[in-house]
Amino acid sequence: MRPARDFFAPLAVGAPAPLREIPARPSRAIHFFDPGNEKMAAKVPDMVGPGSNGPDVLLGNLEDAVKAENKEKSRQGLVDIGRATDFGPTQFWTRINSLDSPWVLDDLTTLVPEIGDKLDVIMVPKVQGAEDIHYVDRLLAQLEAKAGLTKPLQVHAILETARGVANIEEICGASPRMQGLSLGPADLAADRRMKTTRVGGGHPGYLVRQDPVRDDLGVPQYDAQRTTYQQDLWHYTIARMVDACAMHGIYPYYGPFGDIKDTVACEDQFRNAFLLGCVGAWSLHPVQIKIANKVFSPSVEDVAHARRVIAAMGDGTGAVMIDGKMEDDASVKQCQVMVALAEELAAIDPELKEQYDRIEVAGV
């Protein structure tokens, strides 16, 4: 373990100094695409830029969903896209192959020298512990120094194993490169031996049941109809992920929602993650970009209320009554989170800016 005084020292001579704080850049939708698929690659230029219909992050996927015989093609496709595209405010990420694969070393030694100046974040799958981050950290520093990069690449870890979840705090604090964590529900379910084949989302078999009604004599009627409520298989993991990320000043994300056609359940799952503290989610299809952009943006009503509370509280001490509810210093802190996010999103999303500006016009 590095001592505190050395934590922010470059790990290679000539490498850029590590970031002391991870930038709070909007990343509501991390949209995955296969850079070796010509049809997908051709759409990338049209998805770049501000607005509610495009993703905040475009991620060239080199791992799952890319066949072994297509790995080199996808890697080269990502290089070509990185060289040819002006991403503007849109972030450019990649997911490399797992650290135990035969392709990961070529991924890093190709991408960093070729398009390291364009890449923002490198997503690392199946992270087991801090040792995985330490390996990537040192290798990236050496490659950055060799390529003459002036901006350090950030690292994002996917939680896909029970060991990774058990080591979550040390993963988050393993390097100043750490940008965030994503939930990888499918691989995690398999590693935990969970009995579900769904990719994210709830499960009808994971439920709680209403207590039995009683008859006039107070006898429980166990055979009577009783309401059931479907529960979230991932609540514990997401909550733990949010706490670990908040502790280390990095960002938590919901991962994939596999049922592309079930947009209603997708929106529900994304909203649960948003309310718990996640800042974004993965998009596997363009339809999910719009869902993520909607869900992970504070509503006009919430922003208006938050601004009212902040204005009414003045210096943030004491308490006030607004619409019959008590608001105090804790309320102000909650509201400041909402307003800060709205301002960050308004800076890159003209449609949201127009909506939030109407609040000011209305005198709120």
N, C-alpha and C positions, 0 to 999 in steps of 0.2 A: 504493500500500500504506500503510495506516494505521500510524503509529508505535505502539510498544507502550503508551505512556502514554495513548493515545487509544482503544485498542481496546475498552475497556469503557465508553466514554462514549456516552450516547444519541445517536442519529443525527437526532433531531428535538427541538425544544424542547417539553417536556411529556411526552415518551415515557418509559416506565418504564426504569429502569437495566437493562442486559443482565445475564443470569445469568453468574456467574463459574465455575459448575460445573453441568453438566447432571445433573439428578436421576437416580438409578439406580432408575427405576420399572419393575417387571416388565412386559414386553411380549412374551410368548411368542407370542401369536397376534394379528396385525393383521387383523381381519376386515373385508373389503370389502363394502359394500352400496350399492345405487343408491337414493339418497334420493327419487328421483322415481318409484320403483316402489312403489305403495301396499302391495303384499303384503309386500315386504321391509321397508318403513318400519314397518309394523304390528308386526313382530317385534322391533324395537329395544328397547322397554321390557323385554321378557322376557330380553334378553341382557345386561342391565346388572346388575352386582353381583358379589360374590365367588363363587368356586367353580371347580372343575376343568372344568366343562362350558361355561362362558362365556369369551369372549375378554377378554384384558387391554386390548385396544384395539378400539374400533369406529371404522371409517373410512368416512365418506361420500364416495363416489367421484364426481367430476365430470368425469373425463377419459375414458379409453378405456372402451368398453362402454356409453357414454351417447351416443345418436345426437344429431346436430347439432340436430335439431328439438326435442329434449328437454332441452337444456342449461339453459334458464331454469327449467324445471319442476323439475329435479333440484336446482338451486341454491336455489330457494325451499323445496323439500322439506327440504333440509338446515337452513335457517334455522328452519323450523317444528319440526323434531326437536330442534334445539339449544335452542330456547325452552321446549319442553314437557317435556324430559327431565332428571331428576336423575341424573347419571351416577355419583355416588358414587366408588368407587375405580376405576371403569372409565375409561380415557382416551378422549377424543373427538378424533379427527383428521379431516382432510380431504385429499384429493388434488385440487389445482386443475388446471386445464387448462394445457397447455404454454405457455411464455412467448412463443412466436411465434403463438399462436392468437388469434382474435378475441374469445375469451370470458374470458381470464384476468384482465384488468383489472376487469371487472364481478364476477368471482369475489371478488377481494380487497376491492374497495370496497364490496361488499355484506356479505360474511361478517364482516369485522373489526368494523365498527360494530354489526352486528346481533347476532352471537353470539361476538364475540372473547373475552368473559369466560368462555365455556364451552369454546372450543377450546384444546387443548393444543399440537398440532403441525400445521403445514401442510406437506404433502408436495409437492415440486416435481418434476415429471417432466422427463426428458431434459436434465438439467443438463450443460452442456458445459464450464464452467470457473468460476472465482471471480467473473467478471463477472456471471453469472446470479444468484449468491447476493447480490452487492452490490446489484443492482437490487431484489431482493425485500426485502433488509434495510432499505434506506432507505425504500421504500414502506410497509412494515409499521410502521416507526417513526412516519411521518407519520400513518398511519391510527390507530395506537394513541393518539397524542397527541390527535388530533381526537375520538376516542371516549372519552377519559378512562380508558383501561385502566391498571391498576396492575401487571399481570403481563405480561411480554413473551412473545409467541408464539415458539415454537421452529420451526425449519425442518429438514426431512428431505429429502435429495436422492436421486433414483433414478439409478443408473448404467445408462444405456441406449444409450450411444454409445462408440465407441473413443476419441474425444477426451475424453469424461468420465473414462474409466478412466486415460488418459494424464495427466490433470490432477487425479487423485484427491487428492493431498496438499494442493494449494492449495484445492480445494473444501472439504475438511474444516476447514481453518483460515481460511476466508474470513470467518466471522462468529461471534461468541459465541452466536448463535442456533442454530448447527448442533447438531442432536440426534443425527443418525445418517445412515446410507446404506443403501439397499436395492439388491440386484441385480435388474436388469430384463432377464432373459435373452432374451426374444423380440425386442425392439427392438435389443438389443445384438448378437444373432446376425445380424440383418439388416444392421446397420451395418458389422459386421466381414466380411460376406459369408461367414459360416459356412454350411455345407451341412446344416442341420438345420431342420425345421419344428416341432420339439417346443418346448413352453413349459417350460423347466427340465428337470432330470433328466439322466440319462446318455443314451448312444446306443450301440446294439449294434455300430455300425461303428467306434467309437472305442475301440480295444482294444490289448492287448499279447498276444503269443502265446508259448507255451512253446517253448523251443529244441527242435529235432528230436532224437528219441532216436537212439542209435547202435547199430549191430549189433555182433556179437562181434568184428568186425575194426576197430571204431571209426569206421565209415563212417556219416555222418548219413543218416537215413531221412526225407527231406523229404516223402514222400507219406504217412507214417504219421500217425495221428490225434494232434493236439496240442491241449492245453487252451488256451482263450482266456479273458481276463479283461476285462470291460467297464470302461472308465475314465470318469472324471467330466470332462465338458467344461468345467465351471465352477470347477475346483479353483484354478487360477491366479488368477482374478478374485476369488474369495471370499477367498483368502489375502491378496491385496494389499489388499482392502477392509478386512479385519480389522486388518492392520498399520496402515493409515492412520488408522482410527478409534481404535485404541488409542493411537496417538501423540498424537492431539488430544483424548482424553478423551470421545469420543462412541461411538455404538453401531452395530454392523453387523447387518444382517438378510438372511436369504435371502428372495428374492422369491416369485413365484408358482410353484406346481407344477400344470401344466395338466391332467394326467390325473386327474380327480376320482375315477374308479373304482379306480385303482391305488393303493390305500391303503398297500400294502406298500412299493412303490417311493417313495412320498411320505414315509413314515416313515424310510426309509433315507437319503433326500436331506436331510431335516431334521436327522437325527442327524449326518450328515457335517458339516453347517454348524455344529451345536452344538459338536461336538468341536473344530472349527477356531477357535471363538471367537464365533460369532454368538449373539445373545441372543434371537432370535425369527425368525418367518417370516410370510409372508402367508397368509391363509386366503381361498379363493375359494368355499368351500362349508362349511356347518356341520360336516360330517364331518372337515374338516381342522383345526378348532379343537381337537378332542379330541386329535388326533395331535400338534399343536404343543405343547399344554399338557403332554402326557406327555413328549415328547422334550426340551423345553427346561427341564424340571424335573429337578434332580439326583435320582438314585435313592436310596432309603433306604440301600442298601448302600454307595453312594459317600459319602453324608453320614456314615454311621457310621464308615467307615474314615477319612475326613478328620478327624473329631473325635478318633479314637484317636491319630492322628499328632500333632495339635496338642497333645493332653494329654501324650503321651509326650515331646515335644520340650521342654517347659517353656519356657525363655526363648528357644527357637528357634535355639540354637547347638549345635554338635556334631553327633552322629549317633546313631541308635538302630536296632535291628533289630526289625522287626515282621513276623510271619509269614514269616520268612526273607528279607525284603527290607530293604535299607538305606534309611533315611529321614533326610534332613538339612534344612538351612535352605531349600533350593530346594523340597523336598517340602512344607514348611510353607506356603510361599507359594502353591503349587498348591492345597493343602487349604483355605487361607483363602478363596480364590476360590469354591470349592465351598460352603463353609459360609455365606459371606456371601450367596450367591445363594439358598440354602435358607431363610435367615432372611427375606430380602426377600419370597420367595414365600409363606412361611408367614403373613406379616402380612396377605395379601389372600386366601389360599386356605385355608379351614377344613379341607378334606379333607387337603391336604398337611401342614398344621400338626399334625393328629392323627397322621399317619404319622411325621413327624419327631420328635414328642414321645415316641413309643414308644421311640425310641433312648435318650432320657434315662431313661425308666422301666427300660430294660434295663441301665442302668448304664454305657452306653458313653461 
